[in-house]
C-alpha cells in the first residue's frame, strides 16, 4: 500500500526540495587521521546490522495500544474530552499518538540520512567522511525500520511536524560545513535519543522496545562523532563565530521544545487548535517529558564549547540549565549495554526453546 494512503492528512508536497548552498570538499590526504574518529569508523563498520533479521517482526502489535501508553501520559487525560471518550476512542487516541511519534522519528531519520550524506560531501577531513559514510547507512536502516513498523504494525502515518521541518531546512540550507553536525547530530539526534530512551525504558511491548534499543545503540556512536568533530573545530573559531552558532542552537532548542506537543493528533479528534495547545501546555506528563528531552542536548552543547551567557540564559528559561552537568558518556554507554543485554536475553531464550524442542522430539521418538 502506498504511504500516501496511510497519512492522516496529505503532506504539503510529495517531495520536499531544499537547495544546497555548501561546497563539496575533497581531501587528497589518505594516510593520516584522528585516531578517535578512525576508531569510531571501525566500530561503525563492525556494528552494522540488518533490520530485517535482527528484529523479530513476527511479534504482534495491538494497533490500539502499540506502546502500552498509560492514561496519565495522554494530554487529554483529566479533561472533559477524556471523560466523554469510550475505551475504543481512547484506543484510537493511543494509536494516533504512537503513529505521530514514530512518524516524526521516521521523518527525522530520513533527515539524518540526508545530513550524514551532506557531511560526507562537505567535511574537509577524510576521517570524518569515512565515519559519515557508515552513519549514512545507519540512518537508512533506521528509516527503513520505522517505516516498516508504521506500515505493517500501526497502519497510519502523520506528515512531518512543522517545527522539525523548519529546523531541518535551516540545517541543510546553511553553507557552513559544520552546521549539519550541529543541527542534526547535536539538536535533532539529541532530542530523538531522549525520546527514544523514554519510550524504550517505559514500554512493555517487545517489538518497539527492540527497535528503539537497537537504533539507540547506533545513535550513541553518532552523537560521539558529532562531539569529537565539533569540539576540535570550535576551538579554532572566533567569539563572533561561536555566538552565531549559539544563536542557531537557541532557536533550534525552542523549535524542538514546541515540536513534541502532538497538537495535530488532538486536532484530528475534533479539538480546536488553540484548545489543543492549552491541553498540551497543562499536561504535567508532557511538561516533564519536554524537560527530559533536553537531557542529551544540553551536556553535548556544553561539551563542544558552546556555552556563552545568552545560551546559558536560554537554558535557564527553558528550565534545563542543570542538565549541562549530566554525564553524557555514561548515558551513551548505557544505550550500548541495554541493546547488548536485550540481544543476550533474546538469544538465550531462543536457545532454551530450541533445546526444549529437541528434548521433546527425542522423548517422542523413545515413546
C-alpha positions as CSV (number, residue, x, y, z in Angstrom):
1,X,0.0,0.0,0.0
2,X,1.3,3.5,-0.9
3,X,2.4,5.5,2.1
4,X,0.2,8.4,0.9
5,X,-2.9,6.3,1.5
6,X,-1.9,5.9,5.2
7,X,-1.4,9.6,6.0
8,X,-3.9,11.2,8.4
9,X,-3.6,14.3,6.3
10,X,-1.9,14.9,3.0
11,X,1.7,16.2,3.2
12,X,2.2,19.7,1.8
13,X,4.2,18.3,-1.1
14,X,5.1,14.9,-2.5
15,X,8.7,15.8,-2.4
16,X,10.5,18.5,-0.4
17,X,13.4,20.1,-2.2
18,X,16.0,22.0,-0.1
19,X,18.6,24.0,-2.2
20,X,22.2,23.2,-1.4
21,X,24.4,26.2,-0.5
22,X,27.6,24.4,0.6
23,X,30.6,23.2,-1.3
24,X,31.7,19.6,-1.9
25,X,35.2,19.1,-0.4
26,X,37.8,16.5,-1.4
27,X,40.9,15.6,0.6
28,X,44.0,14.0,-1.0
29,X,45.4,13.1,2.3
30,X,44.8,9.3,2.7
31,X,47.4,8.3,5.3
32,X,46.7,10.2,8.5
33,X,43.6,10.9,10.5
34,X,42.4,11.4,14.1
35,X,42.8,8.1,15.9
36,X,39.5,8.7,17.8
37,X,37.5,9.2,14.6
38,X,39.1,6.3,12.8
39,X,38.4,4.1,15.8
40,X,34.8,5.2,15.7
41,X,34.7,4.5,11.9
42,X,36.0,0.9,12.6
43,X,33.3,0.5,15.3
44,X,30.7,1.8,12.8
45,X,31.8,-0.9,10.3
46,X,31.8,-3.7,13.0
47,X,28.4,-2.8,14.3
48,X,26.4,-2.8,11.0
49,X,23.3,-5.0,11.2
50,X,20.2,-6.0,9.2
51,X,16.9,-4.7,10.5
52,X,15.0,-7.4,8.6
53,X,16.9,-10.1,10.6
54,X,17.9,-8.7,14.0
55,X,14.4,-7.5,14.8
56,X,11.6,-10.1,15.4
57,X,9.0,-8.8,13.0
58,X,6.7,-11.7,13.8
59,X,5.8,-10.1,17.2
60,X,2.2,-9.0,17.3
61,X,1.4,-5.3,18.0
62,X,-2.0,-4.1,19.2
63,X,-2.7,-1.0,16.9
64,X,-4.9,0.4,19.7
65,X,-2.1,0.2,22.2
66,X,1.2,-0.1,20.3
67,X,3.4,1.2,23.1
68,X,1.5,0.4,26.3
69,X,0.9,4.1,26.9
70,X,-0.6,4.8,30.4
71,X,-3.6,7.0,30.6
72,X,-1.7,9.7,32.5
73,X,0.6,10.1,29.5
74,X,-2.2,11.2,27.3
75,X,-2.5,15.0,27.1
76,X,-6.4,14.7,27.2
77,X,-6.2,12.8,30.5
78,X,-8.3,14.5,33.2
79,X,-10.1,16.8,30.7
80,X,-13.8,16.8,29.8
81,X,-12.9,15.3,26.5
82,X,-11.3,12.3,28.1
83,X,-14.3,11.7,30.3
84,X,-16.6,11.5,27.3
85,X,-14.4,9.0,25.4
86,X,-15.2,5.3,25.2
87,X,-12.5,2.7,25.6
88,X,-12.4,2.4,21.8
89,X,-12.0,6.1,21.4
90,X,-9.1,6.1,23.9
91,X,-7.5,3.2,22.0
92,X,-7.8,5.2,18.8
93,X,-6.1,8.1,20.5
94,X,-3.2,5.9,21.6
95,X,-2.9,4.6,18.1
96,X,-2.7,8.2,16.7
97,X,-0.2,9.3,19.3
98,X,2.1,6.3,18.6
99,X,1.7,6.9,14.9
100,X,2.5,10.6,15.3
101,X,5.6,9.9,17.5
102,X,7.0,7.2,15.2
103,X,6.2,9.3,12.1
104,X,8.4,12.1,13.5
105,X,11.1,9.5,14.2
106,X,10.8,8.3,10.6
107,X,11.0,11.8,9.1
108,X,13.9,12.7,11.4
109,X,15.8,9.6,10.4
110,X,15.4,10.5,6.7
111,X,16.7,13.9,7.6
112,X,19.6,12.4,9.4
113,X,20.4,10.2,6.4
114,X,20.5,13.3,4.2
115,X,22.6,15.3,6.7
116,X,25.1,12.4,7.1
117,X,25.4,12.3,3.3
118,X,25.9,16.1,3.3
119,X,28.7,15.7,5.8
120,X,30.4,13.1,3.6
121,X,30.2,15.7,0.8
122,X,31.3,18.8,2.8
123,X,33.6,17.7,5.7
124,X,37.2,18.8,4.9
125,X,38.8,15.8,6.6
126,X,38.8,12.2,5.2
127,X,38.4,10.6,8.6
128,X,35.1,12.5,9.1
129,X,34.0,11.5,5.6
130,X,34.7,7.8,6.4
131,X,32.7,7.8,9.5
132,X,29.8,9.8,8.0
133,X,29.6,7.2,5.2
134,X,28.9,4.5,7.9
135,X,26.3,6.8,9.6
136,X,24.5,7.3,6.3
137,X,23.9,3.6,6.1
138,X,22.8,3.5,9.8
139,X,20.2,6.2,9.2
140,X,18.9,4.5,6.1
141,X,18.4,1.4,8.2
142,X,16.6,3.4,10.9
143,X,14.2,5.0,8.3
144,X,13.6,1.5,6.9
145,X,12.7,0.1,10.3
146,X,10.4,3.0,11.4
147,X,8.7,2.9,8.1
148,X,8.1,-0.8,8.3
149,X,6.7,-0.5,11.8
150,X,4.3,2.2,10.8
151,X,3.1,0.4,7.6
152,X,2.8,-3.1,9.0
153,X,2.0,-2.7,12.7
154,X,0.1,0.6,13.0
155,X,-1.2,1.3,9.5
156,X,-1.2,5.1,10.0
157,X,1.3,7.9,9.4
158,X,1.5,11.7,10.1
159,X,3.3,14.2,7.9
160,X,6.5,15.9,9.3
161,X,5.9,18.3,12.1
162,X,6.3,22.0,11.0
163,X,9.0,22.8,13.7
164,X,11.1,19.7,12.8
165,X,10.9,20.6,9.1
166,X,11.9,24.2,9.9
167,X,15.0,23.2,11.8
168,X,15.9,20.5,9.2
169,X,15.6,23.1,6.5
170,X,17.7,25.7,8.3
171,X,20.4,23.0,8.9
172,X,20.5,21.9,5.2
173,X,20.4,25.4,3.7
174,X,23.3,26.7,5.8
175,X,26.5,26.8,3.7
176,X,28.9,26.3,6.6
177,X,30.2,22.7,6.7
178,X,29.8,22.2,10.4
179,X,26.0,23.1,10.5
180,X,24.8,19.6,9.5
181,X,26.8,18.3,12.5
182,X,25.3,20.9,14.9
183,X,21.7,20.9,13.6
184,X,21.4,17.1,13.2
185,X,24.0,15.4,15.3
186,X,23.5,17.6,18.4
187,X,20.0,19.0,18.2
188,X,17.7,16.7,16.3
189,X,19.5,13.5,17.1
190,X,20.0,14.5,20.7
191,X,16.3,15.2,21.1
192,X,15.4,12.0,19.3
193,X,17.7,10.0,21.6
194,X,16.0,11.3,24.7
195,X,12.5,10.5,23.2
196,X,13.6,7.0,22.1
197,X,15.1,6.3,25.6
198,X,11.9,7.4,27.4
199,X,9.8,5.0,25.4
200,X,12.3,2.2,25.4
201,X,12.5,2.3,29.2
202,X,8.8,2.5,29.8
203,X,7.1,0.4,27.2
204,X,6.2,-3.2,28.0
205,X,5.8,-4.1,24.3
206,X,8.7,-6.2,22.9
207,X,8.7,-5.0,19.3
208,X,9.0,-1.3,19.8
209,X,11.5,-2.0,22.7
210,X,13.7,-3.9,20.3
211,X,13.5,-1.3,17.6
212,X,14.4,1.6,20.0
213,X,17.2,-0.3,21.8
214,X,18.9,-1.2,18.6
215,X,18.5,2.2,17.0
216,X,19.9,3.9,20.1
217,X,22.9,1.6,20.0
218,X,23.8,3.2,16.6
219,X,22.9,6.7,17.7
220,X,25.3,6.6,20.7
221,X,28.1,6.4,18.1
222,X,26.6,9.2,16.0
223,X,26.5,11.7,18.9
224,X,30.1,10.7,19.9
225,X,31.1,11.5,16.3
226,X,29.4,14.9,16.4
227,X,31.0,15.8,19.7
228,X,34.5,14.9,18.5
229,X,34.4,16.7,15.2
230,X,32.8,19.9,16.6
231,X,34.8,20.1,19.7
232,X,38.0,20.1,17.7
233,X,36.7,22.6,15.2
234,X,35.1,25.1,17.6
235,X,38.4,25.6,19.5
236,X,39.5,27.4,16.4
237,X,36.6,29.8,16.0
238,X,36.4,33.4,17.0
239,X,33.9,34.7,19.7
240,X,31.7,36.1,16.9
241,X,31.6,32.8,15.1
242,X,30.8,30.9,18.3
243,X,28.0,33.4,19.0
244,X,26.4,32.8,15.6
245,X,26.3,29.0,16.3
246,X,24.9,29.6,19.8
247,X,22.1,31.7,18.3
248,X,21.3,28.7,16.0
249,X,21.3,26.4,19.0
250,X,18.9,28.7,20.9
251,X,16.4,29.0,18.0
252,X,16.7,25.2,17.4
253,X,16.0,24.3,21.0
254,X,12.9,26.4,21.1
255,X,11.7,24.8,17.9
256,X,12.4,21.4,19.4
257,X,10.6,22.2,22.6
258,X,7.5,23.0,20.6
259,X,7.9,20.1,18.2
260,X,6.7,17.3,20.6
261,X,3.3,18.6,21.6
262,X,1.3,16.4,19.2
263,X,-1.3,19.1,18.7
264,X,-2.0,17.6,15.2
265,X,-3.3,14.5,16.9
266,X,-5.8,16.4,19.0
267,X,-7.0,18.4,16.0
268,X,-7.8,15.1,14.3
269,X,-10.0,14.3,17.2
270,X,-12.1,17.4,16.7
271,X,-10.4,19.7,19.2
272,X,-9.7,23.3,18.0
273,X,-6.0,24.1,17.7
274,X,-6.0,26.8,20.4
275,X,-7.6,24.4,22.9
276,X,-5.3,21.6,21.9
277,X,-2.3,23.8,22.6
278,X,-3.7,24.7,26.0
279,X,-4.2,21.0,26.9
280,X,-0.6,20.1,25.9
281,X,0.7,23.0,28.0
282,X,-1.3,22.0,31.0
283,X,-0.3,18.3,30.9
284,X,2.0,17.5,33.8
285,X,3.4,14.5,32.0
286,X,4.2,16.4,28.8
287,X,5.9,19.1,30.8
288,X,8.2,16.5,32.4
289,X,8.6,14.8,29.0
290,X,9.7,18.1,27.3
291,X,12.2,18.8,30.1
292,X,13.7,15.4,29.9
293,X,14.0,15.6,26.1
294,X,16.9,18.0,26.6
295,X,18.9,15.5,28.7
296,X,21.1,14.6,25.7
297,X,21.3,18.1,24.1
298,X,22.4,20.4,26.9
299,X,25.5,18.4,28.1
300,X,26.6,17.9,24.5
301,X,26.3,21.6,23.6
302,X,28.4,22.5,26.7
303,X,30.9,19.8,25.9
304,X,31.6,21.1,22.3
305,X,32.3,24.6,23.6
306,X,29.1,26.5,23.0
307,X,28.3,27.9,26.5
308,X,28.0,31.7,26.2
309,X,25.9,33.7,28.6
310,X,23.0,34.1,26.2
311,X,22.8,30.4,25.6
312,X,23.0,29.6,29.3
313,X,20.2,32.1,30.0
314,X,18.1,30.3,27.3
315,X,18.5,27.0,29.1
316,X,17.6,28.7,32.4
317,X,14.4,30.0,30.8
318,X,13.7,26.5,29.4
319,X,14.2,25.0,32.8
320,X,17.0,22.7,31.7
321,X,20.2,24.5,32.6
322,X,21.2,22.0,35.3
323,X,21.3,19.2,32.7
324,X,24.6,20.7,31.5
325,X,26.3,18.7,34.2
326,X,24.9,15.3,33.1
327,X,27.3,12.5,32.3
328,X,26.8,12.1,28.5
329,X,29.4,9.3,28.2
330,X,27.6,7.3,30.9
331,X,24.2,7.7,29.1
332,X,25.8,6.5,25.8
333,X,27.5,3.5,27.5
334,X,24.1,2.5,28.9
335,X,22.5,2.7,25.5
336,X,25.1,0.2,24.2
337,X,24.7,-2.1,27.2
338,X,20.9,-2.2,27.0
339,X,21.0,-3.3,23.4
340,X,23.6,-5.9,24.1
341,X,21.7,-7.2,27.1
342,X,18.5,-7.4,25.1
343,X,20.3,-9.5,22.4
344,X,21.8,-11.8,25.1
345,X,18.3,-12.4,26.7
346,X,16.6,-13.0,23.3
347,X,19.2,-15.4,22.1
348,X,19.3,-17.2,25.4
349,X,15.6,-17.7,25.3
350,X,15.7,-18.9,21.7
351,X,18.4,-21.4,22.7
352,X,16.3,-22.7,25.6
353,X,13.3,-23.1,23.3
354,X,15.5,-24.9,20.7
355,X,16.8,-27.3,23.4
356,X,13.3,-28.0,24.7
357,X,12.1,-28.7,21.2
358,X,15.0,-31.2,20.6
359,X,14.3,-32.9,24.0
360,X,10.6,-33.2,23.2
361,X,11.4,-34.7,19.8
362,X,13.8,-37.2,21.5
363,X,11.1,-38.2,24.1
364,X,8.6,-38.6,21.4
365,X,10.9,-40.9,19.4
366,X,11.6,-43.0,22.5
367,X,7.9,-43.4,23.2
